Amino acid sequence: MTILIPVLGDQLSDTLSSLQDVDRADAVVLMMEVVEEATYVLHHQRKIALLFAAMRHHAQRLRAAGWRVDYVTLDDPDNEGGFSAEVARAVERHSPERIVVTEAGEWRVRAMLESWEDRFDCAVEIRSDDRFVASHADFEQWAADKKQLRMEFFYRGMRRKTGLLLDADGKPEGGAWNYDAENRKPAKKGARPPRPLSFAPDAITREVLALVADRFGDHIGDLEGFDFAVTPQDALAQREHFLTHALASFGDYQDAMVTGEPFLWHAVLSPYINCGLLDPLDLCRQVEKRYRAGAVPLNAAEGFIRQIIGWREYVRGIYWREGPDYAERNFLNAQRDLPGFYWTGDTDMHCMAQAIGETIDHAYAHHIQRLMITGNFALLIGADPAQVQRWYLEVYADAYEWVEAPNVLGMSQFGDGGLLASKPYASSGAYINRMSDYCGHCRYDVKQRLGDDACPFNALYWDFLARNRGKLGDNQRLGMPYRNWDRMDAETQDALRQQAAGFLDRL
């Protein structure tokens, strides 16, 4: 009796559910590098290299642990290029009695897995992915009687379920569930944040880098200086580096942005969490341990834990609850093409050049750069949210559709009409100036609204509010901006809208 166990590129965990309660003597683990997954969107070269290198190292670990691994490399001349096609070849090679697989993270791949039983005339067992705190049923139960699916209340349930940052009476540490109000400080001038660790590619990774450069060299980014962790050991070293050197300041400065500092005090661990090299709940427990030892303040520990068991779990729940058409929603009917400089960083707007340039260089930008720089600009100009979401999926090493669709379409672009976010995250240049040093390096003047030197975000912000008033005018959280707009005389309103129109015409 042979059991075939396909392991996908974001399932690189030793504790994967499909590997549990299986006799290794009867099992064949199938791992596949397929061009279909590297090109359904044109993923950043560094993301492809990270996953292929991590997969090859994971196959080594599985073999060392006694598993029989059937590994199909991208350059195998018989490689059919897709998951289902490669499973079909593996079925021919091994004649399995059944297939056991951990559920997919995306609707597109889930449909493939669900087709296998009929296609291969073989029993297929799809197991739940227990690397998450909340199962699909857990989220459905929480959401069932809610008129608004606000993350804050879901997060409190996750705190209670895990026991993280609760006192002896089951109350939140410090008396509050959320310390976000303490986590909005701009970085101090001259601050020197720690750099993440850098890992030199070994022979396996160098082979992958050559392969990716040859096959996907036309994708965004390059591979020069590639230094991602591709093993659990290196990912754990990066984790410890963050916990020791950056976590204490993460809370205060998690929203800050500084020219030439792509990482600041951020963990840069999401690529490893999302592909399975790090256990997210264990990471949160390590953060809590540092807080209880007095090594980090509560606002830092709570802010980080909220991102993992709060936001990360929440967006996954939204993605699966809303269905495969979620990523196509467009509440504001935004239709503009995303400007070409999103792929080059070639723009006079210093904030955009920084955020995009760092994205191109590192396949990474932190959450405020994504939300309040590149996302904010796309929202203000009325970019098609499907194009915006596709760009985010292409350019970031931690990007998978279950993460990006709710974050981009729901949070950033308000494409779901407020299911996820209580208001659009739109701002003028004032927010960027408050939270960064970007404006001091820009050829535009953040204090001007009109004229050739005016910061484009300023007029675009007012134009966004004006043109979307029919859909946003009743939003209580936008009451003050609309009152401010109404206080302007008609001549000023017209000048601002003309300023925005001129800028949009030049895009």
N, C-alpha and C positions, 0 to 999 in steps of 0.2 A: 504494500500500500504506500503510495507516494502522495505527499501533500505539497502543493506548490504555493509558496508564499511570496507574492510580489511585494517589494518594498520600494516605495516611491522616494523621490529626491527630498521631500520635506518630512520624511519619516525616519531620520537617522538616529533613532533612540534605541538603546539597548533594552529598554522596558516596553517596547512597542507591543500593543495588545495582540497583534497577529503572531508574535513570537512566543506568547505565553501558552502553557498547557499543550505543547506540541512536542512529540518525541523527535529529537533531532535526527535520529537514525532514519526516520521516515520522511524527512522534510528536505525540500530544495528551496532555498531563498533565491528569488529572481530579482536582479537589479539591472536597470536599463538606462543607458544614456540615449535619449531619442531627440532627433532634430525637431520634431513636432513641438516638444515642450520648450525648446530653446527659442522657437521662432513664432509661436502663436501670437506673441507680441515680441518686438525686437529687444529683448532683455539686454541690460548693460553687460558688457563683456566680463566685468568683475563678478557679477552675480552668477553667470554661467560657470565661470572658473571656480568660484567658491563651491557651488553645488556638485560639480563633477569631481573636484578634488576631494571634497568631504565624502562623497559617495564611494570613491575608490578606497579611501582610508577606512570607511565603515565596513566595506566588504572584507578588508584585511582583518578587522577586529572580529567580525562574525566567524570567519574561518578559524581564527585562533581560538575562538570559544567553542569550536566543534561543529559549526554549521557547514553544510554543503552549500556553496554559493555559485550560482550560474550568473556570471556578470557579462553583460553585453556592452562593449565600448562603442562610442559614437563612430569610430573608424573601422569597426568590424564590417567587412564587405557584404555580409549577409544581413546587416541591420536594416530592418524595414522602416524605421523612423518614427514609429508610434507605439504607444502603450499596448493597445489591443493587438496590433500586428505582432509585437514581440511576445506577448503572452501566448498568442496562437502558435508561434514557433516553439516556445517552451513546452506547450502542451504536446506538440508532436515529439519533442525530444524526450520528455519524461513520463508521458501518459499518466498524469495524476488522477487519483480517485476524487480528489476535491481540491479546491483553491481556497485559501484562507488569506484575507487581506484586511488591513485596517482602513476604515472609511476614508474617503478622499476629503481634502480641504476645500474643494471648489465644486460648484454645480457641474461644470463641464466635465471634470474627471469622474465625478459621481455617476454621471450618465454612462460613461464607459464601463465602470465597474458593474453597474446594474445590468449591462447587456451581456456580460460574459457567460452567465449560466446558459442562456439560450444559444449563444454563438458557439460555445465550446462543448455543449452537451455534457456539462460537468457541474457538479454541485459547487456553489460558491457561497462561502460564509464571509459576510462583511461585518467586521467587529467595530464597535464604537472606539473612538479615539479618546482614551482616558488620560491623555496628557493635559487635558483641560479640566478646570475645577467644575464648571457647569456643563452638564450634558445638554443635548438638544431638548430633552424632556424637561430638565430643570428650568431652562430659559422659557420654554412655552408655558410652564406652570406659573412662573413669575409674571409673565407678560399678559396672561389670559384675561385678567380683570382690570387691566390698566388702560386708562384713556390716553395717557402720555407715558412713553417708555423712556423715562429719564435715567441716565446712567447712575446718578448719585444714589438712588434708592436700591438699584440692583447691586451696586458696590457694597452697600451696608450688609446686604444679604450674604455676599461673598466673604466679608469680614467675619460674620457670625459663623458661616460654614467652616471656614479655615481656622478660626480662632486667632488670626493675625491681629496684633496690636489691640488686644482686648485686655482689660484688667481682670482681677480675680472675680469680680461681680459680673463679668460679661459686658461691661461698658467700654466704650472706646477710650483708649489711652489719652490722657490730657483733657477728657471731657467733651471732645468734638470729633466728629467723623472725618472731617476734611479741613486741611490747613492750607488750601490753595491760595488764600489771601496773603499768606506769608511768602509765597513762592513767585513773586513777580518783580524782583529787584533787577535793575540793570547791572551789568558787571562793573566793578570798580576800575577806574583808570589804572592801567599798568598791571592789572591782575595777570597772573601766570598760571593758567590751568594746566593740570597734568595731561600729557599726551597718552593716548592708549598704547598698549604694547604693540610691537610689530613682530611678525613671525616670518622668518626667511623660508621660502618655498623649498621643500625637500624634493627628491627625485621624482616622486609620484606627482607632486603638484607642478613641477617644471614640465613634465610631459603634458599635463592638462593645459597649461598656459600656452604651449606651442600649438596644441590642437585647437584651442579657442581662438588664438590669433589667426590661424589659418582659415578656420571655418566661419568665424563670426567677427572678423576684423572690421566689417562695415557697420557694426552696431555701435551705439553710443559708448564713449569712454575709451580707455585703453588699459593695458595690463602692466605698464611700467610701475615698478615699486609695489606690486601686489603683495600684501602682507596680512591677509585675513587668516584667522585661525581656521583650520580645516579638520581638527580632531577635538574630541571632548577634553583632552588634557590641556590643549592650548586655549580652548574656550574657557575652561575653568581658571586658567592663569589670568585671562583677561578679566574674568569676573572678580577674582581676588584683587587685582590691580584697581578696579573701580571701587570696590568696597573699602579698600584701604586709603586710596588717594583722592577720590573724587566724590564719593557719596555724601560726605559731610556738607559739602557746598552745593550739591545738586539741587536741593530744595530751593534755597534762596535764589539761585541763578538759572533755573531751568528754562525760563522764558527769555533769557538774555541772548543778544547776538553781538558778535565782535568781529570786525574785519580781520581776515587772516587766521581766524580760530574756528575751524569747522566743528570741533568736538566739545570744547569748553569742559563742563563737568558732567557731561552725559555719559551713559554707560557704554553705548555703541555695542550692545549685546543682542539687540533684536534680530540681526541676521542669524545668530546661533540659536536663539530661542525658537524662531519660526521654522528652522529646518531640523530641529531636534537635537542639536549638540548640547544644549543646556535645558535643564528642567526648570520651568518657570516658577512652580510652587516652591521648590527647594531654594531658588534664588531669593524669593520673598522671605523665606524663613531665615536665610543668612542676613538679609537686611534687618529684619526684626532683631536678630541676635546682636548685631552691632548697636542698634538703638538701646537694647536692654543692658548692654555692657557700658553704656555711656559714651560710645565712640562717635555717634552721630546724633544730631538733634531730631526731634519728633517730626518736624515739618519735612525734613529730607526723607526719613524713612516712610512716612505716610504717603508723601507725594509719589515716591517710586512705586510702592506697593499698589497704590491706586491705579497707576498706569498698567500694571500687569493683571491683577485679579479683578480690577474694575474695568478699565477701558478696553483692554485686549479681549477679555472674556465677553464683554458687552457687545463689541462690534461683531464678533463671531456669531453671537446669538441673533443680532439683527440680520446679518447676512443670510443665515439659514432660515430664519422665520419669514423673511420677506419674499424669498423665492428668486429664481434665476433671472427674472426681468428687472430686479431692483436696480442693477447697474445702468439701465436704460432710461430711468426716470429723469424728467427735466421740468420741474415745477415752474421755473422762471422762463421757460422757452428760450433759453440761451442758445444761439446758433453760430456765433463767430468762431472761425478757425483759431486754434492756438498758434500764437506767433512763432516764427521759425527760430527766434533767439532762445526758445526753451531748449533747443538742442545744441546751442553753441555758447550761450552766455554772453553773446556780443550785443550789449545794450549799454546806453549811458546811465541807466538807472543803477546806481551802485548796489543797492540792496538786492536787486534781481541778479545782477552780474555775480555777486558773491554767492547767493544761495544756489544759483544754477551752476556756476563754476565749480563749487565744492561738490555738488551732486555729480557732475561729469567726472571730476577727479577721483572721488571716493565711493561712488554709488551710495552716498549717505548725505543726509541733511537732517538736522534735528527738528522736532515737531513744530516749533514756532516758525522756523524758516519755511516749513511745508505749508502750515496753516495761514500764517499772517504775511508771508512774502509771496511765494509763487502761487499759493492757493488764493489769497486775497486779490492779487492782480488779475488772475483768471476770472474770478467772480465779478470784479468791477467792470471788466471789459465785456462781459457777457459771453465768455467762451463756452462752447459746447461741452457740457459736463462729461459726456462719453469720451471725448478727446482728452480732456483733462485727466480723467481716471486712467485712460490707457497710458498717458505719459508717465504718471506716477508708477504704474505697474511696470513700465519699461525700465525706469532709471534707478530704482532703489534695490539694494541687495536683500532687504527684508520684505519685499513686496510680494504678496499673493492676493488673489482677488478677494478672498474673505476679509482680508485686512483693508485693502485699498478701497473697495466699493463703498462701504459705510463711511470710512474716514474722508474720502474725497467727495463722493457724490452727496453724502448726507451731511457731514460736518462742515466741509470746506465750501462746497458749491450750492448747498441748500436745495439740491435737486429733488429731495424727497418731500419738500414742502414743510419741514419741521417735525418729521417723525423722530429724528435723532437729535437735532439741535434746536434750541428754543428760539434762535434768531440766526440770521446770516452773520458769519464772521467777516464783516466788511469793515475796513477802517481807512482813514486818510493817512497822510504821511506822519501825522502827529504821533500815532502809536509807534511807528517804526523808529521815530526819533527818540521817543522816550525809552525804548527797550534796547537800543543799539547805538553804535557809533557810526552807523552806515551813512547817515545824512551828512556828517561832517566831511565825508570823502566824495560826495556826489557833486556832479556839475549842476544839478538842479537845486533850487532853494526850497527847503521843506516849509518855510514860512510864507511862501508866495502861492496864491491860488490861480493867478492869471498871468499870462505873458510867457515868452519863450523860455524863461528860466524857472518857471513854476514847477514844483514837484507834480508829476502826472497823477499821483495817487489822490491829490486833493480834489481836483475837478472831477476825476473819475468817480470818487466816492459820492459826491452830491448828485452826479448824473445817474449813478446806479440807483440811489434812493428815489429820484424823481421818476425815472422810467419804469420802476417796478412798484410804484405806489399802489396800483390796483390790487396787487397781491400781498404787499407787505405793510400797507398803511394801517392795518388793524393790529399789527403785532405790538403788544404792550412794551416789549423791550426796545422797540424802535421809536417809542413815543417822543422822547427828547430830541433825537436827530430830526424827526419830521417837524417838530415845533420850531427848531432852529432854522430849518429850511423855510418854513412859512413866515418867519420874521424877516427874511431877506426881501428886498424890493424886487420887483419883476425884472428890472435891468440887470441886477446882480445875478439872479437866477439864470437869465438868458445868457449872460456872459460866461458863467460856469459851464453851462451845457454846450455852448459853442466851443469853449476851450477843450472840453472832453471830446467833442465831435472831431475837432481838428486833429487831436492826438490819435484817435481811433482810425481816422482816415489815413494816417501815415504808417500805421502798423503793417 
